[in-house]
Amino acid sequence: MNIKRHIPNLLTLGNLFCGTVAAIFAVKGDFEGAALLVAIGIGFDFFDGFAARLLNVSGELGKQLDSLADMVTSGVVPGIIMLQMLVNAFDKDAIGYFGADSEGLTGSYFPYLGLLLTLAACYRLAKFNLDENQTESFIGLPTPAMSLFVISLPLIAEYSTQNFFVELVQNKWFLIVVTLLLSYIMNAKLPLFSLKFKDFSFKKNIIKYLFLIASVVLIALFHYVAIPLIIVLYVLLSLIKK
């Protein structure tokens, strides 16, 4: 039995485990716990591909497992979190899971629009599995980037000291626009650069280095607010590079 060929798949299953528990946390409204688990899951997602290349054990099974795990961690979880954010935005006095009352009835069905992120993520991941051209770059926003954007929103609302951003992420129209835009950008024919380095020369990787430096500066200045700003910067730099 060749144990090393199973190592990347075990890392992928670690991603799935984190995503599944994060979904439970998101339903309960524990956004900090959900965000932490999603971040760990995305870390597993990075290292499973790295391990597969390092051990030279890449295969179709790993590719399918990777997308299935991503569907939970970077598809289901952000959809639930956006739903919860919209529930609170539509009704500040909402209580219970998804703002349901004691009889399980919700005050509005508009918040379920947040699950459009889950549907769009599923569609993107299915397309990704059939596309052989996304090895060096991406077409459309990767689902982990979308997930990081969304999981940062409740953290901004809870911990940011910048009132403008706090009020913005609690505004229902802003959340709806973000949901629609992210769903579109994930599936748009938009070429986005990958952070994989073939070599570390500055000239060949100038956009990547500028992005990484700017990301560090944004995190230092804005903390949680930096996360969606970094995703926006990523898209803008990709358009410039194009």
C-alpha positions as CSV (number, residue, x, y, z in Angstrom):
1,M,0.0,0.0,0.0
2,N,1.5,3.3,-1.1
3,I,0.7,5.6,1.8
4,K,2.2,8.8,0.3
5,R,-0.5,8.9,-2.5
6,H,-3.2,9.2,0.2
7,I,-1.5,12.2,2.0
8,P,-3.0,14.9,-0.3
9,N,-6.4,13.3,-0.1
10,L,-6.2,13.3,3.7
11,L,-5.4,17.0,3.6
12,T,-8.4,17.6,1.3
13,L,-10.6,15.7,3.8
14,G,-9.2,18.0,6.5
15,N,-10.6,20.9,4.4
16,L,-14.0,19.2,4.2
17,F,-14.0,18.5,7.9
18,C,-13.3,22.2,8.7
19,G,-15.9,23.3,6.2
20,T,-18.6,21.0,7.7
21,V,-18.0,22.2,11.3
22,A,-17.8,25.8,10.0
23,A,-21.2,25.4,8.5
24,I,-22.6,24.3,11.9
25,F,-21.0,27.4,13.5
26,A,-22.4,29.6,10.8
27,V,-25.9,28.3,11.4
28,K,-25.5,29.0,15.1
29,G,-24.3,32.5,14.4
30,D,-20.8,31.9,15.6
31,F,-19.1,33.8,12.8
32,E,-15.7,34.0,14.5
33,G,-15.5,30.3,14.9
34,A,-16.8,29.7,11.3
35,A,-14.2,32.2,9.9
36,L,-11.4,30.5,11.8
37,L,-12.4,27.0,10.5
38,V,-12.8,28.3,6.9
39,A,-9.3,29.9,7.1
40,I,-7.9,26.5,8.3
41,G,-9.8,24.7,5.6
42,I,-8.4,27.0,2.9
43,G,-5.0,26.3,4.3
44,F,-5.6,22.6,3.9
45,D,-6.8,23.3,0.3
46,F,-3.5,25.0,-0.5
47,F,-1.3,22.3,1.0
48,D,-3.2,19.4,-0.6
49,G,-2.2,20.6,-4.0
50,F,1.3,21.5,-2.9
51,A,1.7,18.0,-1.4
52,A,0.3,16.3,-4.5
53,R,2.9,18.1,-6.7
54,L,5.7,17.5,-4.2
55,L,5.0,13.8,-4.0
56,N,4.1,13.5,-7.7
57,V,0.8,11.8,-6.9
58,S,-1.7,14.1,-8.6
59,G,-4.7,12.3,-10.0
60,E,-8.4,12.7,-11.0
61,L,-9.6,11.4,-7.6
62,G,-7.8,14.2,-5.8
63,K,-9.1,16.8,-8.3
64,Q,-12.7,15.7,-7.7
65,L,-12.3,15.5,-3.9
66,D,-10.7,19.0,-3.9
67,S,-13.8,20.5,-5.6
68,L,-16.2,18.6,-3.3
69,A,-14.4,19.9,-0.2
70,D,-14.3,23.4,-1.6
71,M,-18.0,23.3,-2.3
72,V,-18.6,23.0,1.5
73,T,-15.9,25.3,2.8
74,S,-16.0,27.9,0.1
75,G,-19.5,27.4,-1.1
76,V,-22.0,26.4,1.5
77,V,-20.4,28.3,4.5
78,P,-20.2,31.8,2.8
79,G,-23.8,31.3,1.6
80,I,-25.0,30.6,5.1
81,I,-23.0,33.6,6.5
82,M,-24.4,35.9,3.9
83,L,-27.9,34.7,4.6
84,Q,-27.4,35.4,8.3
85,M,-26.0,38.8,7.6
86,L,-29.0,39.7,5.4
87,V,-31.4,38.4,8.1
88,N,-29.8,40.9,10.6
89,A,-29.8,43.6,8.0
90,F,-33.5,43.2,7.2
91,D,-34.6,42.8,10.8
92,K,-32.3,44.2,13.6
93,D,-34.5,42.3,16.1
94,A,-34.2,39.0,14.4
95,I,-33.7,36.0,16.8
96,G,-33.0,32.4,16.4
97,Y,-31.5,30.6,13.4
98,F,-32.0,32.6,10.2
99,G,-34.2,35.0,12.1
100,A,-37.0,32.4,12.6
101,D,-39.5,32.9,15.3
102,S,-40.6,30.2,17.8
103,E,-42.8,28.6,15.1
104,G,-39.9,28.5,12.6
105,L,-41.3,31.3,10.5
106,T,-39.0,33.9,9.0
107,G,-39.9,37.6,8.7
108,S,-38.6,37.9,5.1
109,Y,-37.5,35.6,2.3
110,F,-35.1,38.1,0.8
111,P,-32.1,36.9,3.0
112,Y,-32.2,33.6,1.2
113,L,-30.7,35.5,-1.7
114,G,-27.4,35.0,0.1
115,L,-27.5,31.3,-0.9
116,L,-26.9,32.5,-4.5
117,L,-23.3,32.5,-3.5
118,T,-23.5,28.8,-2.9
119,L,-25.1,28.1,-6.2
120,A,-22.6,30.3,-8.1
121,A,-19.7,28.6,-6.3
122,C,-21.1,25.1,-7.3
123,Y,-21.4,26.2,-10.9
124,R,-17.8,27.6,-10.9
125,L,-16.3,24.5,-9.3
126,A,-18.1,22.3,-11.9
127,K,-16.7,24.4,-14.7
128,F,-13.2,24.4,-13.2
129,N,-13.1,20.6,-13.1
130,L,-13.8,20.5,-16.9
131,D,-11.4,23.3,-17.8
132,E,-7.8,22.3,-18.6
133,N,-6.7,25.9,-19.1
134,Q,-6.7,27.1,-15.5
135,T,-3.4,25.6,-14.3
136,E,-1.3,28.8,-14.4
137,S,-4.1,31.4,-13.9
138,F,-7.8,31.5,-13.1
139,I,-10.8,32.4,-15.1
140,G,-13.2,34.0,-12.7
141,L,-12.7,34.6,-9.0
142,P,-11.7,31.4,-7.1
143,T,-14.2,30.3,-4.5
144,P,-11.7,30.5,-1.6
145,A,-11.2,34.3,-2.4
146,M,-15.0,34.8,-2.4
147,S,-15.3,32.9,0.8
148,L,-12.6,35.0,2.5
149,F,-14.4,38.1,1.4
150,V,-17.7,37.0,2.9
151,I,-16.4,35.6,6.2
152,S,-14.7,38.9,6.9
153,L,-18.0,40.9,6.8
154,P,-19.4,39.8,10.2
155,L,-15.9,40.2,11.7
156,I,-15.8,43.8,10.4
157,A,-19.3,44.4,11.9
158,E,-18.2,43.0,15.2
159,Y,-14.6,44.2,15.7
160,S,-13.9,47.1,13.4
161,T,-13.6,50.6,15.0
162,Q,-14.2,52.3,11.7
163,N,-17.9,53.2,11.7
164,F,-18.1,53.7,8.0
165,F,-17.2,50.1,7.3
166,V,-19.3,48.8,10.1
167,E,-22.4,50.5,8.8
168,L,-21.6,49.5,5.2
169,V,-21.4,45.8,5.9
170,Q,-24.7,46.0,7.9
171,N,-26.6,47.7,5.0
172,K,-28.9,45.2,3.2
173,W,-28.5,46.9,-0.2
174,F,-24.7,46.7,0.1
175,L,-24.9,43.0,1.0
176,I,-27.3,42.3,-1.9
177,V,-25.0,44.0,-4.4
178,V,-22.0,42.2,-3.0
179,T,-23.8,38.8,-3.3
180,L,-24.7,39.5,-7.0
181,L,-21.3,40.8,-7.9
182,L,-19.4,38.0,-6.3
183,S,-21.7,35.4,-7.9
184,Y,-21.1,37.0,-11.3
185,I,-17.3,37.5,-10.9
186,M,-16.8,33.8,-9.9
187,N,-18.3,32.8,-13.3
188,A,-17.2,35.7,-15.5
189,K,-14.6,35.1,-18.2
190,L,-12.2,37.2,-16.3
191,P,-8.5,36.2,-16.3
192,L,-7.0,36.5,-12.8
193,F,-3.4,35.8,-12.0
194,S,-2.3,32.9,-9.8
195,L,0.1,33.3,-6.8
196,K,2.1,30.3,-7.9
197,F,5.7,31.3,-8.6
198,K,7.7,29.5,-11.3
199,D,10.7,31.6,-10.2
200,F,11.2,34.5,-7.8
201,S,12.6,37.1,-10.2
202,F,11.0,40.5,-9.5
203,K,10.7,41.4,-13.2
204,K,8.6,38.3,-14.1
205,N,6.5,38.5,-10.9
206,I,6.1,42.3,-10.4
207,I,2.3,42.1,-10.1
208,K,2.4,39.3,-7.6
209,Y,5.0,41.1,-5.5
210,L,3.1,44.4,-5.6
211,F,-0.1,42.5,-4.5
212,L,1.7,40.8,-1.6
213,I,3.3,44.0,-0.4
214,A,0.0,45.9,-0.7
215,S,-1.8,43.1,1.2
216,V,0.6,43.3,4.1
217,V,0.2,47.1,4.3
218,L,-3.6,46.9,4.1
219,I,-3.7,44.3,6.9
220,A,-1.5,46.5,9.1
221,L,-3.7,49.5,8.5
222,F,-7.2,48.1,8.4
223,H,-7.1,44.6,10.0
224,Y,-10.3,42.7,9.2
225,V,-11.4,45.5,6.8
226,A,-8.3,44.7,4.7
227,I,-9.6,41.3,3.6
228,P,-12.3,42.4,1.2
229,L,-10.0,45.3,0.1
230,I,-7.4,42.7,-0.7
231,I,-9.8,40.7,-2.8
232,V,-10.9,43.9,-4.7
233,L,-7.2,44.8,-5.2
234,Y,-6.6,41.3,-6.6
235,V,-9.3,41.7,-9.2
236,L,-8.1,45.2,-10.2
237,L,-4.4,44.2,-10.5
238,S,-5.5,41.2,-12.7
239,L,-7.4,43.6,-15.0
240,I,-4.3,45.8,-15.2
241,K,-2.1,42.8,-15.9
242,K,-4.5,41.8,-18.7
